[in-house]
Amino acid sequence: MLTINLFNGLTYGALLIVMCSGLALIYGLRRVVNFAHGSLYMLGAYIGYSIVGHSNFWVALVAAPAVMALLGVLLDRYGFRLLQDRDPLTVVLVTFGLLLVIEDFVQTVWGKSNLSVAAPAALNFTVDLLGTPVPAYRIGVIAVGAFVALGLSLWLRYSRIGLFVRASSTDPTTTAMQGVNTDALSAGVVGLGTALAGLAGVVAAPFLSLSPSMSSDVIIDSFVVVVIGGLGSLAGAFVAAMVLGMVQSLGAVYLPDLSAVLPFVIMVVVLIWKPAGFAGSRT
């Protein structure tokens, strides 16, 4: 029982890594707390569902994030770029309004009924893990989370564009003075962050049912992860995602009456101990 609970926590933590990476990237460059990020995750899942119906899961895994990336560029150009210097209340109201628009769009196109996506045949079997059978697809989810974490870390640390991203997140004015087109850079990063939200939605679809309320199920945990890890910090978000995944999985079994508040308790404790989160506010 403990093995399967730890495995489920690892799976959910990996999903949160994919989801929260995009949220942290967008905040790191645009300084916009995107309350609509959960609805982008939901939209990616539904787009993936439609693509699977006309093709297969592997095509959806690539095509849905690509569509979401394009949407992210448009959101940056006509939304986030205009919000980055506004007061926090305006940002909250606009992004919350965007959340409602996307949810209404999803209900109009796909309806309110719960939908499901079958796991791809290549991963539709079980694997023996310390004597406990676990779905191979969930191992795939963990692999996707590890790939995203490693890929983003290497990209930010060793690539030229990654250097520009880190510089712009620290001091966009000075970075622009060095000849970097910070608006184009930020549009690309917002596109990447939105694509990651879409990827998380597609990855989650085979083991979580699709419904118009699925955005609210994950966005709270995502914000807890980003706050605990440190606003804009990817490294902190990676650690916090795994911690929260384990807490959610184990808490649901061993402390069911308190499982709903455990993430907030952890957030309060961490913020009292380190107000800037695990890793501060660095990207």
TILUM-529130 format. One record per residue (C-alpha): residue number from 1; x, y, z. Coordinates in nm, 3 decimals, always signed. Layout:
// TILUM-529130
SITE   num        xx        yy        zz
SITE   NUM         X         Y         Z
...
//
This chain:
// TILUM-529130
SITE   num        xx        yy        zz
SITE     1    +0.000    +0.000    +0.000
SITE     2    +0.279    +0.243    +0.091
SITE     3    +0.456    +0.166    -0.236
SITE     4    +0.155    +0.250    -0.450
SITE     5    +0.087    +0.568    -0.249
SITE     6    +0.445    +0.686    -0.295
SITE     7    +0.423    +0.601    -0.664
SITE     8    +0.099    +0.798    -0.702
SITE     9    +0.259    +1.091    -0.522
SITE    10    +0.555    +1.076    -0.759
SITE    11    +0.318    +1.070    -1.057
SITE    12    +0.119    +1.369    -0.938
SITE    13    +0.438    +1.553    -0.852
SITE    14    +0.569    +1.494    -1.204
SITE    15    +0.244    +1.632    -1.349
SITE    16    +0.275    +1.939    -1.127
SITE    17    +0.632    +1.991    -1.250
SITE    18    +0.509    +2.016    -1.609
SITE    19    +0.220    +2.241    -1.507
SITE    20    +0.411    +2.470    -1.271
SITE    21    +0.713    +2.513    -1.497
SITE    22    +0.500    +2.717    -1.733
SITE    23    +0.349    +2.920    -1.450
SITE    24    +0.694    +2.999    -1.309
SITE    25    +0.837    +3.090    -1.651
SITE    26    +0.553    +3.333    -1.727
SITE    27    +0.586    +3.504    -1.389
SITE    28    +0.965    +3.513    -1.416
SITE    29    +0.958    +3.727    -1.732
SITE    30    +0.625    +3.906    -1.735
SITE    31    +0.572    +3.934    -1.359
SITE    32    +0.211    +3.835    -1.426
SITE    33    +0.043    +3.597    -1.183
SITE    34    -0.164    +3.405    -1.437
SITE    35    -0.482    +3.283    -1.269
SITE    36    -0.594    +3.147    -1.608
SITE    37    -0.310    +2.893    -1.620
SITE    38    -0.535    +2.615    -1.495
SITE    39    -0.787    +2.685    -1.770
SITE    40    -0.506    +2.668    -2.027
SITE    41    -0.420    +2.326    -1.887
SITE    42    -0.785    +2.227    -1.927
SITE    43    -0.803    +2.364    -2.281
SITE    44    -0.490    +2.167    -2.375
SITE    45    -0.652    +1.851    -2.242
SITE    46    -0.969    +1.905    -2.446
SITE    47    -0.775    +1.990    -2.762
SITE    48    -0.576    +1.672    -2.706
SITE    49    -0.903    +1.479    -2.667
SITE    50    -1.026    +1.605    -3.005
SITE    51    -0.697    +1.525    -3.177
SITE    52    -0.696    +1.173    -3.032
SITE    53    -1.045    +1.125    -3.178
SITE    54    -0.917    +1.206    -3.526
SITE    55    -0.565    +1.063    -3.500
SITE    56    -0.386    +0.912    -3.200
SITE    57    -0.244    +1.002    -2.861
SITE    58    +0.113    +1.057    -2.984
SITE    59    +0.002    +1.313    -3.240
SITE    60    -0.201    +1.489    -2.968
SITE    61    +0.104    +1.493    -2.742
SITE    62    +0.283    +1.710    -2.998
SITE    63    +0.001    +1.896    -3.172
SITE    64    -0.194    +2.017    -2.868
SITE    65    +0.107    +2.189    -2.702
SITE    66    +0.190    +2.344    -3.042
SITE    67    -0.160    +2.495    -3.065
SITE    68    -0.131    +2.615    -2.705
SITE    69    +0.209    +2.772    -2.778
SITE    70    +0.052    +2.981    -3.054
SITE    71    -0.228    +3.083    -2.818
SITE    72    +0.035    +3.178    -2.558
SITE    73    +0.214    +3.409    -2.802
SITE    74    -0.117    +3.581    -2.877
SITE    75    -0.197    +3.609    -2.507
SITE    76    +0.139    +3.772    -2.445
SITE    77    +0.102    +4.017    -2.731
SITE    78    -0.252    +4.127    -2.648
SITE    79    -0.266    +4.056    -2.274
SITE    80    +0.036    +3.989    -2.057
SITE    81    +0.258    +4.252    -2.222
SITE    82    -0.002    +4.513    -2.132
SITE    83    -0.045    +4.382    -1.778
SITE    84    +0.314    +4.360    -1.658
SITE    85    +0.323    +4.718    -1.523
SITE    86    -0.031    +4.724    -1.391
SITE    87    -0.131    +4.692    -1.028
SITE    88    -0.183    +4.337    -0.894
SITE    89    -0.561    +4.376    -0.864
SITE    90    -0.593    +4.455    -1.234
SITE    91    -0.384    +4.151    -1.322
SITE    92    -0.598    +3.928    -1.102
SITE    93    -0.922    +4.057    -1.252
SITE    94    -0.806    +4.024    -1.614
SITE    95    -0.656    +3.676    -1.579
SITE    96    -0.957    +3.558    -1.377
SITE    97    -1.182    +3.692    -1.652
SITE    98    -0.972    +3.500    -1.905
SITE    99    -1.025    +3.187    -1.698
SITE   100    -1.403    +3.232    -1.715
SITE   101    -1.392    +3.292    -2.091
SITE   102    -1.191    +2.975    -2.153
SITE   103    -1.415    +2.767    -1.926
SITE   104    -1.725    +2.895    -2.107
SITE   105    -1.560    +2.821    -2.444
SITE   106    -1.481    +2.463    -2.335
SITE   107    -1.839    +2.404    -2.218
SITE   108    -1.976    +2.545    -2.543
SITE   109    -1.755    +2.330    -2.767
SITE   110    -1.724    +2.006    -2.569
SITE   111    -2.017    +2.023    -2.328
SITE   112    -2.033    +1.972    -1.952
SITE   113    -2.014    +1.592    -1.941
SITE   114    -1.702    +1.415    -1.819
SITE   115    -1.488    +1.281    -2.103
SITE   116    -1.198    +1.037    -2.104
SITE   117    -0.895    +0.955    -2.316
SITE   118    -0.761    +0.600    -2.336
SITE   119    -0.397    +0.543    -2.255
SITE   120    -0.188    +0.469    -2.566
SITE   121    -0.164    +0.098    -2.644
SITE   122    +0.214    +0.104    -2.610
SITE   123    +0.178    +0.198    -2.241
SITE   124    -0.148    +0.021    -2.161
SITE   125    -0.007    -0.249    -1.934
SITE   126    +0.118    -0.288    -1.577
SITE   127    +0.471    -0.313    -1.439
SITE   128    +0.573    -0.493    -1.120
SITE   129    +0.718    -0.239    -0.875
SITE   130    +0.849    -0.400    -0.556
SITE   131    +0.574    -0.660    -0.580
SITE   132    +0.303    -0.407    -0.660
SITE   133    +0.156    -0.377    -1.012
SITE   134    +0.153    -0.016    -1.134
SITE   135    +0.027    +0.125    -1.466
SITE   136    +0.304    +0.173    -1.719
SITE   137    +0.138    +0.493    -1.838
SITE   138    +0.198    +0.658    -1.502
SITE   139    +0.565    +0.569    -1.529
SITE   140    +0.548    +0.753    -1.861
SITE   141    +0.403    +1.058    -1.681
SITE   142    +0.697    +1.052    -1.439
SITE   143    +0.935    +1.029    -1.736
SITE   144    +0.771    +1.333    -1.899
SITE   145    +0.806    +1.532    -1.576
SITE   146    +1.173    +1.436    -1.546
SITE   147    +1.234    +1.522    -1.912
SITE   148    +1.073    +1.866    -1.874
SITE   149    +1.266    +1.941    -1.555
SITE   150    +1.598    +1.833    -1.704
SITE   151    +1.535    +1.996    -2.041
SITE   152    +1.438    +2.333    -1.895
SITE   153    +1.730    +2.329    -1.652
SITE   154    +1.984    +2.258    -1.929
SITE   155    +1.820    +2.509    -2.164
SITE   156    +1.827    +2.792    -1.910
SITE   157    +2.179    +2.718    -1.791
SITE   158    +2.367    +2.639    -2.111
SITE   159    +2.187    +2.792    -2.410
SITE   160    +2.225    +3.148    -2.535
SITE   161    +1.850    +3.208    -2.524
SITE   162    +1.841    +3.062    -2.174
SITE   163    +2.103    +3.317    -2.071
SITE   164    +1.885    +3.594    -2.215
SITE   165    +1.582    +3.458    -2.028
SITE   166    +1.769    +3.455    -1.695
SITE   167    +1.905    +3.803    -1.758
SITE   168    +1.569    +3.944    -1.860
SITE   169    +1.395    +3.793    -1.558
SITE   170    +1.647    +3.974    -1.335
SITE   171    +1.673    +4.311    -1.514
SITE   172    +1.475    +4.346    -1.837
SITE   173    +1.579    +4.708    -1.890
SITE   174    +1.952    +4.638    -1.883
SITE   175    +1.902    +4.325    -2.093
SITE   176    +1.719    +4.531    -2.357
SITE   177    +2.001    +4.786    -2.354
SITE   178    +2.239    +4.503    -2.447
SITE   179    +2.047    +4.448    -2.769
SITE   180    +1.808    +4.170    -2.663
SITE   181    +1.453    +4.200    -2.795
SITE   182    +1.288    +4.139    -2.459
SITE   183    +0.933    +4.159    -2.598
SITE   184    +1.000    +3.883    -2.853
SITE   185    +1.184    +3.683    -2.586
SITE   186    +0.896    +3.716    -2.343
SITE   187    +0.643    +3.619    -2.612
SITE   188    +0.843    +3.303    -2.678
SITE   189    +0.866    +3.220    -2.309
SITE   190    +0.493    +3.279    -2.254
SITE   191    +0.430    +3.057    -2.556
SITE   192    +0.652    +2.790    -2.401
SITE   193    +0.482    +2.824    -2.064
SITE   194    +0.138    +2.791    -2.223
SITE   195    +0.256    +2.492    -2.427
SITE   196    +0.370    +2.325    -2.103
SITE   197    +0.024    +2.382    -1.954
SITE   198    -0.124    +2.218    -2.264
SITE   199    +0.125    +1.931    -2.242
SITE   200    +0.027    +1.875    -1.879
SITE   201    -0.339    +1.860    -1.984
SITE   202    -0.273    +1.601    -2.256
SITE   203    -0.056    +1.392    -2.024
SITE   204    -0.318    +1.404    -1.748
SITE   205    -0.610    +1.311    -1.976
SITE   206    -0.564    +0.930    -1.971
SITE   207    -0.568    +0.903    -1.592
SITE   208    -0.782    +1.203    -1.489
SITE   209    -1.130    +1.256    -1.633
SITE   210    -1.185    +1.567    -1.844
SITE   211    -1.442    +1.812    -1.712
SITE   212    -1.491    +2.192    -1.715
SITE   213    -1.400    +2.193    -1.345
SITE   214    -1.061    +2.027    -1.392
SITE   215    -0.885    +2.364    -1.402
SITE   216    -0.982    +2.442    -1.043
SITE   217    -0.862    +2.097    -0.932
SITE   218    -0.502    +2.171    -1.029
SITE   219    -0.456    +2.550    -1.023
SITE   220    -0.467    +2.575    -0.644
SITE   221    -0.196    +2.311    -0.607
SITE   222    +0.002    +2.485    -0.881
SITE   223    -0.001    +2.818    -0.703
SITE   224    +0.092    +2.650    -0.376
SITE   225    +0.390    +2.490    -0.554
SITE   226    +0.503    +2.818    -0.711
SITE   227    +0.470    +3.011    -0.383
SITE   228    +0.650    +2.743    -0.180
SITE   229    +0.924    +2.708    -0.439
SITE   230    +0.970    +3.082    -0.481
SITE   231    +0.793    +3.300    -0.737
SITE   232    +0.965    +3.262    -1.072
SITE   233    +1.206    +2.992    -0.952
SITE   234    +1.202    +2.675    -1.160
SITE   235    +1.435    +2.484    -0.928
SITE   236    +1.216    +2.569    -0.631
SITE   237    +0.903    +2.471    -0.824
SITE   238    +1.054    +2.130    -0.909
SITE   239    +1.126    +2.055    -0.543
SITE   240    +0.794    +2.191    -0.419
SITE   241    +0.599    +1.992    -0.682
SITE   242    +0.746    +1.662    -0.565
SITE   243    +0.689    +1.752    -0.199
SITE   244    +0.327    +1.849    -0.263
SITE   245    +0.265    +1.541    -0.477
SITE   246    +0.377    +1.317    -0.191
SITE   247    +0.180    +1.515    +0.066
SITE   248    -0.138    +1.495    -0.142
SITE   249    -0.104    +1.121    -0.204
SITE   250    -0.010    +1.019    +0.150
SITE   251    -0.245    +1.270    +0.313
SITE   252    -0.547    +1.134    +0.124
SITE   253    -0.479    +0.790    +0.275
SITE   254    -0.342    +0.856    +0.623
SITE   255    -0.499    +1.196    +0.705
SITE   256    -0.815    +1.208    +0.493
SITE   257    -0.987    +1.467    +0.713
SITE   258    -0.694    +1.706    +0.679
SITE   259    -0.579    +1.630    +0.325
SITE   260    -0.754    +1.934    +0.177
SITE   261    -0.573    +2.178    +0.407
SITE   262    -0.231    +2.011    +0.421
SITE   263    -0.092    +2.202    +0.119
SITE   264    -0.189    +2.532    +0.280
SITE   265    -0.038    +2.429    +0.613
SITE   266    +0.289    +2.347    +0.437
SITE   267    +0.275    +2.679    +0.250
SITE   268    +0.226    +2.876    +0.572
SITE   269    +0.511    +2.692    +0.747
SITE   270    +0.750    +2.742    +0.455
SITE   271    +0.665    +3.110    +0.419
SITE   272    +0.719    +3.169    +0.792
SITE   273    +1.054    +2.990    +0.766
SITE   274    +1.157    +3.137    +0.428
SITE   275    +0.925    +3.418    +0.308
SITE   276    +1.075    +3.403    -0.043
SITE   277    +1.017    +3.026    -0.074
SITE   278    +1.267    +2.743    -0.110
SITE   279    +1.474    +2.915    -0.378
SITE   280    +1.378    +3.278    -0.357
SITE   281    +1.249    +3.442    -0.673
SITE   282    +1.521    +3.351    -0.923
SITE   283    +1.435    +3.184    -1.253
//
